[in-house]
Amino acid sequence: MKCTGFLIAALGLAASSAAWDVTAYPYVYDCNVDPNGSYRVYVGTDSKTCHNMAGGDAGASCRQFTNGGLSHQDCSSALVTPASVLVRDSNQCKFYTHTDCRGVATTVEPGDEIVCRSGAFQSWACVGPRRFYSSYELS
């Protein structure tokens, strides 16, 4: 977790204008990367736009970390469906079991916290920080 926390903090500083960031961990259910493991960090400023874990979406930048976080590259390779996601810097994110924000939704509301959720998520949509959103706006 040390490496992951450090890299997430570094990305947070580099992208201080980000409205949200989501880290996806394949094969681990507790958001702790294995020393030889990999994970992806998605950062964006858009609000309520649907993003697929496979990437290629406008409005989200993506970095894939390998070797427990010691190496990184662009997200050009395929990602195995994550087993857990870490969310920070958003009032609310919804994670879906299918691509294009379809299927069963799991809502995460981290506020000022960092929240880990287990699940085989394929897509998500977040709203930015420091603003109240009614249920109607998130539908």
Phi and psi in degrees as GROMACS dihedral restraints (atoms count N, CA, C in turn):
[ dihedral_restraints ]
;  ai    aj    ak    al  type     phi  dphi    fc
    3     4     5     6     1   -55.9    20    10
    4     5     6     7     1   -51.9    20    10
    6     7     8     9     1   -61.0    20    10
    7     8     9    10     1   -44.9    20    10
    9    10    11    12     1   -61.6    20    10
   10    11    12    13     1   -48.2    20    10
   12    13    14    15     1   -60.3    20    10
   13    14    15    16     1   -41.7    20    10
   15    16    17    18     1   -63.6    20    10
   16    17    18    19     1   -46.0    20    10
   18    19    20    21     1   -67.6    20    10
   19    20    21    22     1   -38.0    20    10
   21    22    23    24     1   -65.2    20    10
   22    23    24    25     1   -41.7    20    10
   24    25    26    27     1   -62.8    20    10
   25    26    27    28     1   -42.2    20    10
   27    28    29    30     1   -64.0    20    10
   28    29    30    31     1   -42.7    20    10
   30    31    32    33     1   -64.6    20    10
   31    32    33    34     1   -37.7    20    10
   33    34    35    36     1   -61.9    20    10
   34    35    36    37     1   -40.0    20    10
   36    37    38    39     1   -68.7    20    10
   37    38    39    40     1   -40.4    20    10
   39    40    41    42     1   -68.1    20    10
   40    41    42    43     1   -31.5    20    10
   42    43    44    45     1  -118.2    20    10
   43    44    45    46     1    53.4    20    10
   45    46    47    48     1   -63.5    20    10
   46    47    48    49     1   -16.6    20    10
   48    49    50    51     1   -88.2    20    10
   49    50    51    52     1     3.0    20    10
   51    52    53    54     1   -65.5    20    10
   52    53    54    55     1   140.4    20    10
   54    55    56    57     1   -83.9    20    10
   55    56    57    58     1   -25.4    20    10
   57    58    59    60     1  -160.1    20    10
   58    59    60    61     1   159.5    20    10
   60    61    62    63     1  -145.2    20    10
   61    62    63    64     1   142.7    20    10
   63    64    65    66     1  -128.4    20    10
   64    65    66    67     1   128.8    20    10
   66    67    68    69     1  -112.4    20    10
   67    68    69    70     1   128.0    20    10
   69    70    71    72     1  -110.1    20    10
   70    71    72    73     1   127.8    20    10
   72    73    74    75     1  -114.8    20    10
   73    74    75    76     1   112.8    20    10
   75    76    77    78     1   -78.4    20    10
   76    77    78    79     1   147.0    20    10
   78    79    80    81     1    73.1    20    10
   79    80    81    82     1    -8.6    20    10
   81    82    83    84     1  -122.5    20    10
   82    83    84    85     1   139.7    20    10
   84    85    86    87     1  -101.0    20    10
   85    86    87    88     1     2.1    20    10
   87    88    89    90     1  -125.0    20    10
   88    89    90    91     1    16.0    20    10
   90    91    92    93     1    62.1    20    10
   91    92    93    94     1    24.1    20    10
   93    94    95    96     1  -111.3    20    10
   94    95    96    97     1   118.4    20    10
   96    97    98    99     1   -76.6    20    10
   97    98    99   100     1   140.4    20    10
   99   100   101   102     1   -68.7    20    10
  100   101   102   103     1   149.8    20    10
  102   103   104   105     1   -54.7    20    10
  103   104   105   106     1   -27.5    20    10
  105   106   107   108     1  -108.1    20    10
  106   107   108   109     1     8.7    20    10
  108   109   110   111     1   -82.3    20    10
  109   110   111   112     1   177.0    20    10
  111   112   113   114     1  -130.5    20    10
  112   113   114   115     1   161.5    20    10
  114   115   116   117     1  -161.2    20    10
  115   116   117   118     1   165.4    20    10
  117   118   119   120     1  -121.8    20    10
  118   119   120   121     1   142.7    20    10
  120   121   122   123     1  -117.3    20    10
  121   122   123   124     1   122.0    20    10
  123   124   125   126     1  -108.0    20    10
  124   125   126   127     1   132.7    20    10
  126   127   128   129     1  -129.6    20    10
  127   128   129   130     1   137.5    20    10
  129   130   131   132     1  -153.4    20    10
  130   131   132   133     1   165.8    20    10
  132   133   134   135     1  -118.9    20    10
  133   134   135   136     1    -6.2    20    10
  135   136   137   138     1   -76.3    20    10
  136   137   138   139     1   167.2    20    10
  138   139   140   141     1  -130.8    20    10
  139   140   141   142     1   130.4    20    10
  141   142   143   144     1    67.5    20    10
  142   143   144   145     1    11.0    20    10
  144   145   146   147     1   -82.6    20    10
  145   146   147   148     1   136.9    20    10
  147   148   149   150     1   -79.2    20    10
  148   149   150   151     1   134.5    20    10
  150   151   152   153     1  -125.4    20    10
  151   152   153   154     1   141.6    20    10
  153   154   155   156     1   -99.4    20    10
  154   155   156   157     1   141.9    20    10
  156   157   158   159     1   -59.6    20    10
  157   158   159   160     1   -26.8    20    10
  159   160   161   162     1   -67.8    20    10
  160   161   162   163     1   -15.2    20    10
  162   163   164   165     1    85.6    20    10
  163   164   165   166     1  -164.9    20    10
  165   166   167   168     1    80.9    20    10
  166   167   168   169     1    11.0    20    10
  168   169   170   171     1   -96.4    20    10
  169   170   171   172     1   145.5    20    10
  171   172   173   174     1   -73.5    20    10
  172   173   174   175     1   149.9    20    10
  174   175   176   177     1    93.1    20    10
  175   176   177   178     1    -3.2    20    10
  177   178   179   180     1  -138.2    20    10
  178   179   180   181     1   130.2    20    10
  180   181   182   183     1   -95.3    20    10
  181   182   183   184     1   154.3    20    10
  183   184   185   186     1  -140.3    20    10
  184   185   186   187     1   137.4    20    10
  186   187   188   189     1  -129.5    20    10
  187   188   189   190     1   135.5    20    10
  189   190   191   192     1  -106.3    20    10
  190   191   192   193     1   126.1    20    10
  192   193   194   195     1  -106.1    20    10
  193   194   195   196     1   139.4    20    10
  195   196   197   198     1  -128.3    20    10
  196   197   198   199     1   176.5    20    10
  198   199   200   201     1    53.2    20    10
  199   200   201   202     1    43.8    20    10
  201   202   203   204     1    69.9    20    10
  202   203   204   205     1    13.4    20    10
  204   205   206   207     1   107.8    20    10
  205   206   207   208     1     0.5    20    10
  207   208   209   210     1   -78.6    20    10
  208   209   210   211     1   -24.4    20    10
  210   211   212   213     1  -124.3    20    10
  211   212   213   214     1   153.7    20    10
  213   214   215   216     1  -145.6    20    10
  214   215   216   217     1   162.1    20    10
  216   217   218   219     1  -157.4    20    10
  217   218   219   220     1   174.0    20    10
  219   220   221   222     1   -69.5    20    10
  220   221   222   223     1   162.1    20    10
  222   223   224   225     1   -86.1    20    10
  223   224   225   226     1    62.7    20    10
  225   226   227   228     1   -94.5    20    10
  226   227   228   229     1   -22.2    20    10
  228   229   230   231     1   -87.1    20    10
  229   230   231   232     1   160.3    20    10
  231   232   233   234     1   -68.4    20    10
  232   233   234   235     1   143.5    20    10
  234   235   236   237     1  -104.9    20    10
  235   236   237   238     1   130.6    20    10
  237   238   239   240     1   -68.0    20    10
  238   239   240   241     1   145.2    20    10
  240   241   242   243     1   -51.6    20    10
  241   242   243   244     1   127.9    20    10
  243   244   245   246     1   -67.0    20    10
  244   245   246   247     1   149.7    20    10
  246   247   248   249     1   -94.6    20    10
  247   248   249   250     1   -20.1    20    10
  249   250   251   252     1  -153.6    20    10
  250   251   252   253     1   157.4    20    10
  252   253   254   255     1  -132.9    20    10
  253   254   255   256     1   145.6    20    10
  255   256   257   258     1  -113.0    20    10
  256   257   258   259     1   130.0    20    10
  258   259   260   261     1  -122.5    20    10
  259   260   261   262     1   136.9    20    10
  261   262   263   264     1  -147.8    20    10
  262   263   264   265     1   161.9    20    10
  264   265   266   267     1    62.6    20    10
  265   266   267   268     1    38.4    20    10
  267   268   269   270     1  -147.0    20    10
  268   269   270   271     1   148.6    20    10
  270   271   272   273     1   -73.2    20    10
  271   272   273   274     1   -35.6    20    10
  273   274   275   276     1  -160.7    20    10
  274   275   276   277     1   137.8    20    10
  276   277   278   279     1  -129.3    20    10
  277   278   279   280     1   144.8    20    10
  279   280   281   282     1  -117.3    20    10
  280   281   282   283     1   129.0    20    10
  282   283   284   285     1  -109.9    20    10
  283   284   285   286     1   139.1    20    10
  285   286   287   288     1  -121.1    20    10
  286   287   288   289     1   150.8    20    10
  288   289   290   291     1   -78.1    20    10
  289   290   291   292     1   -11.9    20    10
  291   292   293   294     1  -128.1    20    10
  292   293   294   295     1   165.5    20    10
  294   295   296   297     1   -66.5    20    10
  295   296   297   298     1   164.9    20    10
  297   298   299   300     1    58.9    20    10
  298   299   300   301     1    32.2    20    10
  300   301   302   303     1    55.1    20    10
  301   302   303   304     1    46.5    20    10
  303   304   305   306     1  -116.8    20    10
  304   305   306   307     1   162.1    20    10
  306   307   308   309     1    93.7    20    10
  307   308   309   310     1  -162.8    20    10
  309   310   311   312     1   -71.6    20    10
  310   311   312   313     1   132.1    20    10
  312   313   314   315     1  -103.9    20    10
  313   314   315   316     1   140.4    20    10
  315   316   317   318     1  -117.2    20    10
  316   317   318   319     1   123.9    20    10
  318   319   320   321     1   -95.5    20    10
  319   320   321   322     1   133.1    20    10
  321   322   323   324     1  -122.2    20    10
  322   323   324   325     1   127.9    20    10
  324   325   326   327     1  -124.1    20    10
  325   326   327   328     1    81.1    20    10
  327   328   329   330     1   -74.6    20    10
  328   329   330   331     1   -27.7    20    10
  330   331   332   333     1    56.3    20    10
  331   332   333   334     1  -119.9    20    10
  333   334   335   336     1   -91.3    20    10
  334   335   336   337     1     4.0    20    10
  336   337   338   339     1   -97.8    20    10
  337   338   339   340     1   171.9    20    10
  339   340   341   342     1  -111.9    20    10
  340   341   342   343     1   125.1    20    10
  342   343   344   345     1  -121.9    20    10
  343   344   345   346     1   134.7    20    10
  345   346   347   348     1  -107.5    20    10
  346   347   348   349     1   134.4    20    10
  348   349   350   351     1  -131.3    20    10
  349   350   351   352     1   136.0    20    10
  351   352   353   354     1   -86.8    20    10
  352   353   354   355     1   144.6    20    10
  354   355   356   357     1   159.7    20    10
  355   356   357   358     1   150.9    20    10
  357   358   359   360     1   -89.9    20    10
  358   359   360   361     1    74.3    20    10
  360   361   362   363     1   -87.3    20    10
  361   362   363   364     1   141.6    20    10
  363   364   365   366     1  -108.7    20    10
  364   365   366   367     1   -21.5    20    10
  366   367   368   369     1  -156.2    20    10
  367   368   369   370     1   168.3    20    10
  369   370   371   372     1  -159.6    20    10
  370   371   372   373     1   163.9    20    10
  372   373   374   375     1  -143.9    20    10
  373   374   375   376     1   136.6    20    10
  375   376   377   378     1  -124.4    20    10
  376   377   378   379     1   158.4    20    10
  378   379   380   381     1  -115.0    20    10
  379   380   381   382     1   151.5    20    10
  381   382   383   384     1   -72.1    20    10
  382   383   384   385     1   172.9    20    10
  384   385   386   387     1   -81.3    20    10
  385   386   387   388     1   168.5    20    10
  387   388   389   390     1    60.7    20    10
  388   389   390   391     1    34.2    20    10
  390   391   392   393     1  -152.2    20    10
  391   392   393   394     1   139.3    20    10
  393   394   395   396     1   -82.3    20    10
  394   395   396   397     1   131.9    20    10
  396   397   398   399     1  -116.6    20    10
  397   398   399   400     1   129.4    20    10
  399   400   401   402     1   -77.0    20    10
  400   401   402   403     1   163.6    20    10
  402   403   404   405     1   -58.5    20    10
  403   404   405   406     1   -35.7    20    10
  405   406   407   408     1   -61.5    20    10
  406   407   408   409     1   -41.5    20    10
  408   409   410   411     1   -66.9    20    10
  409   410   411   412     1   -25.8    20    10
  411   412   413   414     1   -90.1    20    10
  412   413   414   415     1    -5.1    20    10
